[in-house]
Amino acid sequence: MNSDEAMRRAIDLGRQMMRSGEGRPFGCVILRNGEVIGEGCNSMDRDNDPTAHGEVEAIRDACRRLKTLDLAGAELYTSCEPCPMCTSVMYLAGISKLYYAAWPRTPACLAATPAACAARSARRSPSAQWPASK
């Protein structure tokens, strides 16, 4: 699978989940050497799991398939700019490159390392209070 096909697949996965009513429109595909090693969709609502973002689900899938925590050399394609949690998981798994189709606020790099995206997200995120007030 090439890069264009991987991005189209990620967008299609998100679209399918949204249309099913079981999740949000975020899909993800992970490639290594042109082979799909993981796929995922945002299933937060269906699974009642706040960590079930498309990128995290795809990383979980890839780690299970390959029976490893090390995804070095892998490229992640996702339908939208990842949140700080997802970029952290990408960093921990060793994802080498990140590509995303859309961003929620302002334009940023379209291809970057997860560490660079995490640093950018940290710079623009507002201060948070813990525990979060309701």
N, CA, C and O atoms as CSV, one atom per row, in Angstrom:
chain,resi,resn,atom,element,x,y,z
A,1,MET,N,N,0.854,-1.175,0.000
A,1,MET,CA,C,0.000,0.000,0.000
A,1,MET,C,C,0.896,1.232,0.000
A,1,MET,O,O,1.883,1.292,0.732
A,2,ASN,N,N,0.544,2.209,-0.824
A,2,ASN,CA,C,1.335,3.442,-0.843
A,2,ASN,C,C,0.723,4.493,0.090
A,2,ASN,O,O,-0.324,4.263,0.697
A,3,SER,N,N,1.383,5.634,0.194
A,3,SER,CA,C,0.952,6.685,1.129
A,3,SER,C,C,-0.451,7.203,0.832
A,3,SER,O,O,-1.252,7.383,1.750
A,4,ASP,N,N,-0.754,7.444,-0.438
A,4,ASP,CA,C,-2.086,7.936,-0.790
A,4,ASP,C,C,-3.163,6.927,-0.412
A,4,ASP,O,O,-4.206,7.304,0.123
A,5,GLU,N,N,-2.921,5.667,-0.683
A,5,GLU,CA,C,-3.888,4.622,-0.340
A,5,GLU,C,C,-4.065,4.513,1.172
A,5,GLU,O,O,-5.179,4.315,1.657
A,6,ALA,N,N,-2.982,4.641,1.904
A,6,ALA,CA,C,-3.061,4.569,3.369
A,6,ALA,C,C,-3.892,5.724,3.920
A,6,ALA,O,O,-4.718,5.518,4.809
A,7,MET,N,N,-3.686,6.930,3.410
A,7,MET,CA,C,-4.459,8.078,3.889
A,7,MET,C,C,-5.926,7.927,3.520
A,7,MET,O,O,-6.803,8.211,4.335
A,8,ARG,N,N,-6.199,7.483,2.302
A,8,ARG,CA,C,-7.600,7.263,1.907
A,8,ARG,C,C,-8.259,6.223,2.816
A,8,ARG,O,O,-9.410,6.386,3.221
A,9,ARG,N,N,-7.529,5.162,3.131
A,9,ARG,CA,C,-8.060,4.115,4.004
A,9,ARG,C,C,-8.358,4.677,5.400
A,9,ARG,O,O,-9.399,4.368,5.981
A,10,ALA,N,N,-7.449,5.500,5.937
A,10,ALA,CA,C,-7.660,6.104,7.258
A,10,ALA,C,C,-8.926,6.963,7.269
A,10,ALA,O,O,-9.723,6.893,8.204
A,11,ILE,N,N,-9.099,7.755,6.245
A,11,ILE,CA,C,-10.290,8.612,6.148
A,11,ILE,C,C,-11.541,7.752,6.015
A,11,ILE,O,O,-12.559,8.038,6.646
A,12,ASP,N,N,-11.476,6.705,5.205
A,12,ASP,CA,C,-12.625,5.807,5.035
A,12,ASP,C,C,-12.996,5.105,6.339
A,12,ASP,O,O,-14.179,4.960,6.646
A,13,LEU,N,N,-11.995,4.668,7.113
A,13,LEU,CA,C,-12.273,4.025,8.399
A,13,LEU,C,C,-13.025,4.979,9.327
A,13,LEU,O,O,-13.993,4.585,9.977
A,14,GLY,N,N,-12.579,6.223,9.385
A,14,GLY,CA,C,-13.255,7.216,10.214
A,14,GLY,C,C,-14.674,7.481,9.747
A,14,GLY,O,O,-15.594,7.600,10.555
A,15,ARG,N,N,-14.842,7.572,8.441
A,15,ARG,CA,C,-16.174,7.810,7.858
A,15,ARG,C,C,-17.116,6.644,8.189
A,15,ARG,O,O,-18.272,6.855,8.555
A,16,GLN,N,N,-16.612,5.428,8.057
A,16,GLN,CA,C,-17.442,4.251,8.353
A,16,GLN,C,C,-17.889,4.246,9.821
A,16,GLN,O,O,-19.047,3.955,10.119
A,17,MET,N,N,-16.980,4.564,10.723
A,17,MET,CA,C,-17.323,4.561,12.146
A,17,MET,C,C,-18.361,5.640,12.437
A,17,MET,O,O,-19.299,5.411,13.200
A,18,MET,N,N,-18.197,6.804,11.838
A,18,MET,CA,C,-19.144,7.893,12.049
A,18,MET,C,C,-20.525,7.506,11.516
A,18,MET,O,O,-21.534,7.715,12.189
A,19,ARG,N,N,-20.567,6.951,10.323
A,19,ARG,CA,C,-21.853,6.580,9.716
A,19,ARG,C,C,-22.554,5.471,10.488
A,19,ARG,O,O,-23.783,5.405,10.503
A,20,SER,N,N,-21.789,4.610,11.120
A,20,SER,CA,C,-22.377,3.512,11.896
A,20,SER,C,C,-23.022,4.016,13.185
A,20,SER,O,O,-23.837,3.321,13.793
A,21,GLY,N,N,-22.648,5.237,13.600
A,21,GLY,CA,C,-23.159,5.788,14.840
A,21,GLY,C,C,-22.454,5.253,16.073
A,21,GLY,O,O,-22.879,5.518,17.197
A,22,GLU,N,N,-21.375,4.498,15.868
A,22,GLU,CA,C,-20.668,3.877,16.986
A,22,GLU,C,C,-19.409,4.623,17.403
A,22,GLU,O,O,-18.757,4.228,18.369
A,23,GLY,N,N,-19.053,5.682,16.705
A,23,GLY,CA,C,-17.832,6.384,17.050
A,23,GLY,C,C,-17.724,7.720,16.346
A,23,GLY,O,O,-18.661,8.194,15.705
A,24,ARG,N,N,-16.578,8.296,16.484
A,24,ARG,CA,C,-16.307,9.607,15.902
A,24,ARG,C,C,-15.486,9.426,14.625
A,24,ARG,O,O,-14.906,8.361,14.416
A,25,PRO,N,N,-15.427,10.450,13.769
A,25,PRO,CA,C,-14.841,10.281,12.435
A,25,PRO,C,C,-13.307,10.329,12.389
A,25,PRO,O,O,-12.727,11.120,11.645
A,26,PHE,N,N,-12.671,9.488,13.179
A,26,PHE,CA,C,-11.212,9.472,13.204
A,26,PHE,C,C,-10.720,8.055,12.941
A,26,PHE,O,O,-10.959,7.146,13.736
A,27,GLY,N,N,-10.032,7.878,11.819
A,27,GLY,CA,C,-9.484,6.577,11.459
A,27,GLY,C,C,-7.982,6.664,11.293
A,27,GLY,O,O,-7.424,7.748,11.128
A,28,CYS,N,N,-7.329,5.504,11.340
A,28,CYS,CA,C,-5.874,5.476,11.313
A,28,CYS,C,C,-5.369,4.173,10.693
A,28,CYS,O,O,-5.947,3.106,10.899
A,29,VAL,N,N,-4.283,4.281,9.934
A,29,VAL,CA,C,-3.607,3.130,9.335
A,29,VAL,C,C,-2.117,3.269,9.628
A,29,VAL,O,O,-1.560,4.364,9.550
A,30,ILE,N,N,-1.480,2.155,9.964
A,30,ILE,CA,C,-0.034,2.153,10.203
A,30,ILE,C,C,0.613,1.238,9.175
A,30,ILE,O,O,0.214,0.085,9.005
A,31,LEU,N,N,1.628,1.778,8.487
A,31,LEU,CA,C,2.386,1.020,7.488
A,31,LEU,C,C,3.825,0.833,7.949
A,31,LEU,O,O,4.400,1.685,8.627
A,32,ARG,N,N,4.381,-0.296,7.564
A,32,ARG,CA,C,5.824,-0.500,7.685
A,32,ARG,C,C,6.253,-1.200,6.403
A,32,ARG,O,O,5.750,-2.269,6.060
A,33,ASN,N,N,7.198,-0.571,5.700
A,33,ASN,CA,C,7.675,-1.105,4.414
A,33,ASN,C,C,6.531,-1.362,3.444
A,33,ASN,O,O,6.542,-2.351,2.711
A,34,GLY,N,N,5.543,-0.470,3.440
A,34,GLY,CA,C,4.425,-0.573,2.514
A,34,GLY,C,C,3.352,-1.576,2.891
A,34,GLY,O,O,2.379,-1.738,2.154
A,35,GLU,N,N,3.504,-2.247,4.012
A,35,GLU,CA,C,2.524,-3.238,4.471
A,35,GLU,C,C,1.709,-2.669,5.635
A,35,GLU,O,O,2.256,-2.015,6.523
A,36,VAL,N,N,0.414,-2.921,5.623
A,36,VAL,CA,C,-0.441,-2.497,6.737
A,36,VAL,C,C,-0.122,-3.384,7.933
A,36,VAL,O,O,-0.239,-4.608,7.864
A,37,ILE,N,N,0.284,-2.750,9.033
A,37,ILE,CA,C,0.551,-3.512,10.258
A,37,ILE,C,C,-0.474,-3.216,11.346
A,37,ILE,O,O,-0.526,-3.914,12.359
A,38,GLY,N,N,-1.295,-2.176,11.138
A,38,GLY,CA,C,-2.316,-1.847,12.124
A,38,GLY,C,C,-3.348,-0.886,11.571
A,38,GLY,O,O,-3.043,-0.050,10.721
A,39,GLU,N,N,-4.577,-1.010,12.061
A,39,GLU,CA,C,-5.658,-0.100,11.702
A,39,GLU,C,C,-6.500,0.158,12.947
A,39,GLU,O,O,-6.570,-0.674,13.852
A,40,GLY,N,N,-7.135,1.324,12.975
A,40,GLY,CA,C,-7.998,1.625,14.105
A,40,GLY,C,C,-8.952,2.753,13.801
A,40,GLY,O,O,-8.718,3.570,12.910
A,41,CYS,N,N,-10.036,2.784,14.561
A,41,CYS,CA,C,-11.045,3.848,14.479
A,41,CYS,C,C,-11.323,4.338,15.886
A,41,CYS,O,O,-11.115,3.613,16.858
A,42,ASN,N,N,-11.788,5.555,15.989
A,42,ASN,CA,C,-12.183,6.084,17.277
A,42,ASN,C,C,-13.445,5.355,17.725
A,42,ASN,O,O,-14.481,5.427,17.065
A,43,SER,N,N,-13.349,4.657,18.843
A,43,SER,CA,C,-14.500,3.906,19.368
A,43,SER,C,C,-14.812,4.307,20.806
A,43,SER,O,O,-15.329,3.503,21.582
A,44,MET,N,N,-14.499,5.542,21.155
A,44,MET,CA,C,-14.721,6.037,22.515
A,44,MET,C,C,-16.169,5.845,22.969
A,44,MET,O,O,-16.423,5.333,24.059
A,45,ASP,N,N,-17.095,6.251,22.139
A,45,ASP,CA,C,-18.506,6.222,22.518
A,45,ASP,C,C,-19.023,4.788,22.621
A,45,ASP,O,O,-19.711,4.441,23.581
A,46,ARG,N,N,-18.695,3.968,21.646
A,46,ARG,CA,C,-19.147,2.575,21.651
A,46,ARG,C,C,-18.593,1.801,22.841
A,46,ARG,O,O,-19.305,1.029,23.484
A,47,ASP,N,N,-17.302,2.023,23.123
A,47,ASP,CA,C,-16.615,1.246,24.157
A,47,ASP,C,C,-16.593,1.913,25.530
A,47,ASP,O,O,-16.103,1.330,26.497
A,48,ASN,N,N,-17.129,3.145,25.618
A,48,ASN,CA,C,-17.070,3.910,26.872
A,48,ASN,C,C,-15.634,3.956,27.389
A,48,ASN,O,O,-15.371,3.712,28.567
A,49,ASP,N,N,-14.711,4.274,26.479
A,49,ASP,CA,C,-13.276,4.284,26.777
A,49,ASP,C,C,-12.676,5.580,26.247
A,49,ASP,O,O,-12.530,5.737,25.035
A,50,PRO,N,N,-12.327,6.511,27.131
A,50,PRO,CA,C,-11.784,7.794,26.668
A,50,PRO,C,C,-10.427,7.679,25.977
A,50,PRO,O,O,-9.978,8.642,25.354
A,51,THR,N,N,-9.766,6.534,26.071
A,51,THR,CA,C,-8.474,6.368,25.385
A,51,THR,C,C,-8.614,5.677,24.033
A,51,THR,O,O,-7.606,5.447,23.365
A,52,ALA,N,N,-9.815,5.344,23.613
A,52,ALA,CA,C,-10.026,4.596,22.376
A,52,ALA,C,C,-10.045,5.507,21.147
A,52,ALA,O,O,-10.984,5.469,20.351
A,53,HIS,N,N,-9.009,6.316,21.002
A,53,HIS,CA,C,-8.850,7.165,19.820
A,53,HIS,C,C,-8.349,6.296,18.679
A,53,HIS,O,O,-7.759,5.242,18.914
A,54,GLY,N,N,-8.580,6.731,17.442
A,54,GLY,CA,C,-8.187,5.944,16.279
A,54,GLY,C,C,-6.716,5.586,16.258
A,54,GLY,O,O,-6.356,4.453,15.941
A,55,GLU,N,N,-5.857,6.547,16.596
A,55,GLU,CA,C,-4.414,6.293,16.578
A,55,GLU,C,C,-4.018,5.258,17.628
A,55,GLU,O,O,-3.217,4.365,17.354
A,56,VAL,N,N,-4.576,5.380,18.821
A,56,VAL,CA,C,-4.259,4.434,19.897
A,56,VAL,C,C,-4.753,3.039,19.517
A,56,VAL,O,O,-4.053,2.051,19.742
A,57,GLU,N,N,-5.944,2.956,18.949
A,57,GLU,CA,C,-6.486,1.665,18.528
A,57,GLU,C,C,-5.614,1.029,17.439
A,57,GLU,O,O,-5.396,-0.183,17.452
A,58,ALA,N,N,-5.121,1.831,16.507
A,58,ALA,CA,C,-4.252,1.309,15.440
A,58,ALA,C,C,-2.917,0.831,16.010
A,58,ALA,O,O,-2.391,-0.195,15.580
A,59,ILE,N,N,-2.369,1.567,16.972
A,59,ILE,CA,C,-1.110,1.158,17.608
A,59,ILE,C,C,-1.319,-0.133,18.385
A,59,ILE,O,O,-0.476,-1.028,18.333
A,60,ARG,N,N,-2.432,-0.242,19.103
A,60,ARG,CA,C,-2.741,-1.487,19.813
A,60,ARG,C,C,-2.825,-2.660,18.829
A,60,ARG,O,O,-2.294,-3.741,19.086
A,61,ASP,N,N,-3.498,-2.429,17.705
A,61,ASP,CA,C,-3.647,-3.466,16.690
A,61,ASP,C,C,-2.278,-3.888,16.136
A,61,ASP,O,O,-2.000,-5.080,16.006
A,62,ALA,N,N,-1.433,-2.910,15.813
A,62,ALA,CA,C,-0.109,-3.215,15.268
A,62,ALA,C,C,0.746,-3.984,16.280
A,62,ALA,O,O,1.420,-4.949,15.919
A,63,CYS,N,N,0.716,-3.565,17.518
A,63,CYS,CA,C,1.502,-4.249,18.556
A,63,CYS,C,C,1.027,-5.689,18.753
A,63,CYS,O,O,1.840,-6.594,18.943
A,64,ARG,N,N,-0.277,-5.896,18.707
A,64,ARG,CA,C,-0.815,-7.261,18.836
A,64,ARG,C,C,-0.405,-8.125,17.647
A,64,ARG,O,O,0.049,-9.258,17.809
A,65,ARG,N,N,-0.575,-7.561,16.440
A,65,ARG,CA,C,-0.242,-8.322,15.220
A,65,ARG,C,C,1.217,-8.743,15.204
A,65,ARG,O,O,1.552,-9.880,14.874
A,66,LEU,N,N,2.089,-7.788,15.572
A,66,LEU,CA,C,3.529,-8.044,15.498
A,66,LEU,C,C,4.096,-8.631,16.783
A,66,LEU,O,O,5.255,-9.045,16.819
A,67,LYS,N,N,3.282,-8.668,17.841
A,67,LYS,CA,C,3.714,-9.177,19.154
A,67,LYS,C,C,4.958,-8.432,19.656
A,67,LYS,O,O,5.948,-9.032,20.074
A,68,THR,N,N,4.861,-7.122,19.597
A,68,THR,CA,C,5.954,-6.265,20.050
A,68,THR,C,C,5.406,-4.909,20.464
A,68,THR,O,O,4.314,-4.515,20.053
A,69,LEU,N,N,6.176,-4.201,21.284
A,69,LEU,CA,C,5.850,-2.818,21.635
A,69,LEU,C,C,6.632,-1.827,20.777
A,69,LEU,O,O,6.394,-0.622,20.845
A,70,ASP,N,N,7.564,-2.333,19.971
A,70,ASP,CA,C,8.466,-1.499,19.174
A,70,ASP,C,C,7.980,-1.399,17.729
A,70,ASP,O,O,8.067,-2.363,16.969
A,71,LEU,N,N,7.476,-0.244,17.363
A,71,LEU,CA,C,6.993,-0.008,16.008
A,71,LEU,C,C,7.935,0.904,15.226
A,71,LEU,O,O,7.502,1.639,14.338
A,72,ALA,N,N,9.231,0.851,15.562
A,72,ALA,CA,C,10.233,1.667,14.857
A,72,ALA,C,C,10.167,1.372,13.363
A,72,ALA,O,O,10.015,0.225,12.942
A,73,GLY,N,N,10.285,2.430,12.579
A,73,GLY,CA,C,10.236,2.291,11.131
A,73,GLY,C,C,8.831,2.369,10.567
A,73,GLY,O,O,8.650,2.351,9.350
A,74,ALA,N,N,7.836,2.455,11.432
A,74,ALA,CA,C,6.444,2.507,10.982
A,74,ALA,C,C,6.013,3.944,10.716
A,74,ALA,O,O,6.509,4.888,11.332
A,75,GLU,N,N,5.077,4.083,9.779
A,75,GLU,CA,C,4.487,5.372,9.434
A,75,GLU,C,C,3.007,5.320,9.781
A,75,GLU,O,O,2.318,4.353,9.455
A,76,LEU,N,N,2.520,6.366,10.446
A,76,LEU,CA,C,1.134,6.428,10.880
A,76,LEU,C,C,0.388,7.454,10.033
A,76,LEU,O,O,0.831,8.594,9.892
A,77,TYR,N,N,-0.744,7.041,9.471
A,77,TYR,CA,C,-1.611,7.889,8.643
A,77,TYR,C,C,-2.937,8.022,9.357
A,77,TYR,O,O,-3.588,7.022,9.661
A,78,THR,N,N,-3.343,9.259,9.629
A,78,THR,CA,C,-4.574,9.474,10.377
A,78,THR,C,C,-5.396,10.593,9.753
A,78,THR,O,O,-4.864,11.473,9.077
A,79,SER,N,N,-6.694,10.543,9.991
A,79,SER,CA,C,-7.608,11.472,9.341
A,79,SER,C,C,-7.561,12.886,9.904
A,79,SER,O,O,-8.014,13.821,9.244
A,80,CYS,N,N,-7.027,13.062,11.100
A,80,CYS,CA,C,-6.965,14.394,11.710
A,80,CYS,C,C,-5.732,14.502,12.595
A,80,CYS,O,O,-5.204,13.492,13.060
A,81,GLU,N,N,-5.282,15.704,12.823
A,81,GLU,CA,C,-4.110,15.924,13.673
A,81,GLU,C,C,-4.315,15.255,15.027
A,81,GLU,O,O,-5.331,15.494,15.681
A,82,PRO,N,N,-3.381,14.431,15.456
A,82,PRO,CA,C,-3.530,13.713,16.729
A,82,PRO,C,C,-3.471,14.634,17.948
A,82,PRO,O,O,-2.819,15.678,17.944
A,83,CYS,N,N,-4.168,14.209,18.969
A,83,CYS,CA,C,-4.166,14.930,20.244
A,83,CYS,C,C,-2.869,14.613,21.002
A,83,CYS,O,O,-2.124,13.722,20.593
A,84,PRO,N,N,-2.592,15.319,22.084
A,84,PRO,CA,C,-1.378,15.045,22.871
A,84,PRO,C,C,-1.288,13.607,23.387
A,84,PRO,O,O,-0.196,13.040,23.424
A,85,MET,N,N,-2.416,13.006,23.787
A,85,MET,CA,C,-2.362,11.616,24.253
A,85,MET,C,C,-1.890,10.701,23.129
A,85,MET,O,O,-1.023,9.853,23.338
A,86,CYS,N,N,-2.455,10.869,21.947
A,86,CYS,CA,C,-2.096,10.003,20.821
A,86,CYS,C,C,-0.637,10.204,20.406
A,86,CYS,O,O,0.057,9.233,20.104
A,87,THR,N,N,-0.170,11.442,20.388
A,87,THR,CA,C,1.233,11.661,20.020
A,87,THR,C,C,2.158,11.064,21.073
A,87,THR,O,O,3.256,10.612,20.748
A,88,SER,N,N,1.731,11.058,22.318
A,88,SER,CA,C,2.541,10.427,23.364
A,88,SER,C,C,2.648,8.921,23.134
A,88,SER,O,O,3.728,8.345,23.268
A,89,VAL,N,N,1.534,8.289,22.789
A,89,VAL,CA,C,1.545,6.847,22.527
A,89,VAL,C,C,2.397,6.546,21.293
A,89,VAL,O,O,3.114,5.546,21.262
A,90,MET,N,N,2.322,7.406,20.281
A,90,MET,CA,C,3.169,7.225,19.088
A,90,MET,C,C,4.641,7.269,19.464
A,90,MET,O,O,5.437,6.457,18.993
A,91,TYR,N,N,4.990,8.209,20.304
A,91,TYR,CA,C,6.370,8.347,20.759
A,91,TYR,C,C,6.811,7.096,21.525
A,91,TYR,O,O,7.895,6.566,21.284
A,92,LEU,N,N,5.972,6.632,22.442
A,92,LEU,CA,C,6.302,5.447,23.237
A,92,LEU,C,C,6.466,4.201,22.364
A,92,LEU,O,O,7.305,3.347,22.651
A,93,ALA,N,N,5.664,4.098,21.298
A,93,ALA,CA,C,5.724,2.933,20.415
A,93,ALA,C,C,6.853,3.035,19.388
A,93,ALA,O,O,7.184,2.048,18.731
A,94,GLY,N,N,7.442,4.222,19.247
A,94,GLY,CA,C,8.544,4.386,18.307
A,94,GLY,C,C,8.119,4.643,16.870
A,94,GLY,O,O,8.897,4.408,15.946
A,95,ILE,N,N,6.890,5.125,16.667
A,95,ILE,CA,C,6.432,5.463,15.311
A,95,ILE,C,C,7.419,6.466,14.716
A,95,ILE,O,O,7.772,7.455,15.359
A,96,SER,N,N,7.862,6.208,13.486
A,96,SER,CA,C,8.896,7.044,12.868
A,96,SER,C,C,8.357,8.274,12.159
A,96,SER,O,O,8.995,9.327,12.189
A,97,LYS,N,N,7.190,8.167,11.519
A,97,LYS,CA,C,6.622,9.307,10.794
A,97,LYS,C,C,5.123,9.354,11.005
A,97,LYS,O,O,4.463,8.332,11.187
A,98,LEU,N,N,4.611,10.563,10.974
A,98,LEU,CA,C,3.194,10.835,11.160
A,98,LEU,C,C,2.701,11.668,9.990
A,98,LEU,O,O,3.341,12.646,9.605
A,99,TYR,N,N,1.561,11.281,9.424
A,99,TYR,CA,C,0.902,12.046,8.366
A,99,TYR,C,C,-0.559,12.196,8.764
A,99,TYR,O,O,-1.189,11.228,9.189
A,100,TYR,N,N,-1.107,13.416,8.629
A,100,TYR,CA,C,-2.529,13.593,8.937
A,100,TYR,C,C,-3.195,14.447,7.885
A,100,TYR,O,O,-2.564,15.301,7.262
A,101,ALA,N,N,-4.498,14.203,7.692
A,101,ALA,CA,C,-5.242,14.830,6.601
A,101,ALA,C,C,-5.840,16.183,6.975
A,101,ALA,O,O,-5.975,17.047,6.108
A,102,ALA,N,N,-6.196,16.388,8.227
A,102,ALA,CA,C,-6.859,17.624,8.642
A,102,ALA,C,C,-6.376,18.006,10.024
A,102,ALA,O,O,-5.811,17.184,10.746
A,103,TRP,N,N,-6.596,19.234,10.382
A,103,TRP,CA,C,-6.233,19.710,11.708
A,103,TRP,C,C,-7.413,20.474,12.277
A,103,TRP,O,O,-8.154,21.123,11.538
A,104,PRO,N,N,-7.590,20.400,13.584
A,104,PRO,CA,C,-8.770,21.024,14.182
A,104,PRO,C,C,-8.725,22.546,14.268
A,104,PRO,O,O,-9.779,23.179,14.320
A,105,ARG,N,N,-7.552,23.148,14.283
A,105,ARG,CA,C,-7.489,24.605,14.463
A,105,ARG,C,C,-6.644,25.281,13.388
A,105,ARG,O,O,-7.195,25.842,12.442
A,106,THR,N,N,-5.364,25.241,13.509
A,106,THR,CA,C,-4.504,25.988,12.605
A,106,THR,C,C,-3.609,25.051,11.811
A,106,THR,O,O,-3.275,23.966,12.288
A,107,PRO,N,N,-3.213,25.453,10.602
A,107,PRO,CA,C,-2.329,24.614,9.807
A,107,PRO,C,C,-1.000,24.363,10.521
A,107,PRO,O,O,-0.473,25.239,11.206
A,108,ALA,N,N,-0.490,23.199,10.355
A,108,ALA,CA,C,0.810,22.831,10.925
A,108,ALA,C,C,1.484,21.893,9.935
A,108,ALA,O,O,1.002,21.721,8.816
A,109,CYS,N,N,2.567,21.300,10.328
A,109,CYS,CA,C,3.277,20.400,9.430
A,109,CYS,C,C,2.375,19.224,9.059
A,109,CYS,O,O,1.623,18.733,9.901
A,110,LEU,N,N,2.443,18.778,7.835
A,110,LEU,CA,C,1.646,17.638,7.384
A,110,LEU,C,C,2.401,16.332,7.562
A,110,LEU,O,O,1.795,15.261,7.546
A,111,ALA,N,N,3.689,16.403,7.729
A,111,ALA,CA,C,4.484,15.202,8.017
A,111,ALA,C,C,5.517,15.603,9.049
A,111,ALA,O,O,6.271,16.556,8.852
A,112,ALA,N,N,5.546,14.882,10.136
A,112,ALA,CA,C,6.465,15.241,11.214
A,112,ALA,C,C,6.722,14.034,12.080
A,112,ALA,O,O,6.107,12.982,11.904
A,113,THR,N,N,7.622,14.190,13.004
A,113,THR,CA,C,7.828,13.131,13.985
A,113,THR,C,C,6.800,13.326,15.093
A,113,THR,O,O,6.391,14.458,15.353
A,114,PRO,N,N,6.372,12.252,15.751
A,114,PRO,CA,C,5.432,12.403,16.867
A,114,PRO,C,C,5.957,13.339,17.951
A,114,PRO,O,O,5.177,14.074,18.556
A,115,ALA,N,N,7.262,13.324,18.207
A,115,ALA,CA,C,7.827,14.189,19.242
A,115,ALA,C,C,7.620,15.664,18.885
A,115,ALA,O,O,7.306,16.474,19.758
A,116,ALA,N,N,7.793,16.013,17.615
A,116,ALA,CA,C,7.612,17.405,17.193
A,116,ALA,C,C,6.155,17.833,17.346
A,116,ALA,O,O,5.879,18.950,17.784
A,117,CYS,N,N,5.224,16.952,16.988
A,117,CYS,CA,C,3.804,17.276,17.126
A,117,CYS,C,C,3.407,17.394,18.586
A,117,CYS,O,O,2.610,18.262,18.941
A,118,ALA,N,N,3.949,16.538,19.436
A,118,ALA,CA,C,3.648,16.611,20.867
A,118,ALA,C,C,4.142,17.924,21.444
A,118,ALA,O,O,3.448,18.557,22.240
A,119,ALA,N,N,5.334,18.333,21.048
A,119,ALA,CA,C,5.893,19.599,21.541
A,119,ALA,C,C,5.037,20.769,21.074
A,119,ALA,O,O,4.789,21.696,21.845
A,120,ARG,N,N,4.579,20.742,19.816
A,120,ARG,CA,C,3.741,21.808,19.284
A,120,ARG,C,C,2.407,21.834,20.032
A,120,ARG,O,O,1.918,22.911,20.372
A,121,SER,N,N,1.814,20.673,20.293
A,121,SER,CA,C,0.548,20.613,21.017
A,121,SER,C,C,0.700,21.162,22.429
A,121,SER,O,O,-0.181,21.869,22.918
A,122,ALA,N,N,1.802,20.844,23.080
A,122,ALA,CA,C,2.047,21.319,24.446
A,122,ALA,C,C,2.158,22.842,24.468
A,122,ALA,O,O,1.691,23.484,25.409
A,123,ARG,N,N,2.771,23.419,23.443
A,123,ARG,CA,C,2.936,24.878,23.390
A,123,ARG,C,C,1.606,25.588,23.241
A,123,ARG,O,O,1.431,26.677,23.789
A,124,ARG,N,N,0.661,25.005,22.516
A,124,ARG,CA,C,-0.579,25.728,22.252
A,124,ARG,C,C,-1.723,25.328,23.177
A,124,ARG,O,O,-2.777,25.963,23.151
A,125,SER,N,N,-1.543,24.296,23.989
A,125,SER,CA,C,-2.601,23.859,24.883
A,125,SER,C,C,-2.740,24.818,26.061
A,125,SER,O,O,-1.737,25.286,26.599
A,126,PRO,N,N,-3.983,25.118,26.468
A,126,PRO,CA,C,-4.168,25.976,27.637
A,126,PRO,C,C,-3.748,25.244,28.905
A,126,PRO,O,O,-3.666,24.016,28.932
A,127,SER,N,N,-3.490,26.005,29.934
A,127,SER,CA,C,-3.150,25.394,31.217
A,127,SER,C,C,-4.326,24.559,31.708
A,127,SER,O,O,-5.484,24.952,31.564
A,128,ALA,N,N,-4.023,23.431,32.276
A,128,ALA,CA,C,-5.083,22.550,32.754
A,128,ALA,C,C,-5.033,22.465,34.261
A,128,ALA,O,O,-3.970,22.613,34.865
A,129,GLN,N,N,-6.166,22.231,34.862
A,129,GLN,CA,C,-6.231,22.016,36.296
A,129,GLN,C,C,-6.520,20.548,36.535
A,129,GLN,O,O,-7.284,19.933,35.791
A,130,TRP,N,N,-5.926,19.995,37.547
A,130,TRP,CA,C,-6.172,18.597,37.870
A,130,TRP,C,C,-6.558,18.499,39.329
A,130,TRP,O,O,-5.831,19.039,40.162
A,131,PRO,N,N,-7.634,17.860,39.696
A,131,PRO,CA,C,-8.552,17.194,38.767
A,131,PRO,C,C,-9.407,18.208,38.031
A,131,PRO,O,O,-9.631,19.322,38.505
A,132,ALA,N,N,-9.874,17.802,36.873
A,132,ALA,CA,C,-10.699,18.707,36.059
A,132,ALA,C,C,-11.999,19.007,36.799
A,132,ALA,O,O,-12.622,18.114,37.373
A,133,SER,N,N,-12.394,20.266,36.777
A,133,SER,CA,C,-13.664,20.644,37.422
A,133,SER,C,C,-14.814,20.295,36.492
A,133,SER,O,O,-14.667,20.305,35.270
A,134,LYS,N,N,-15.952,19.988,37.082
A,134,LYS,CA,C,-17.121,19.599,36.265
A,134,LYS,C,C,-18.198,20.637,36.369
A,134,LYS,O,O,-19.256,20.492,35.757
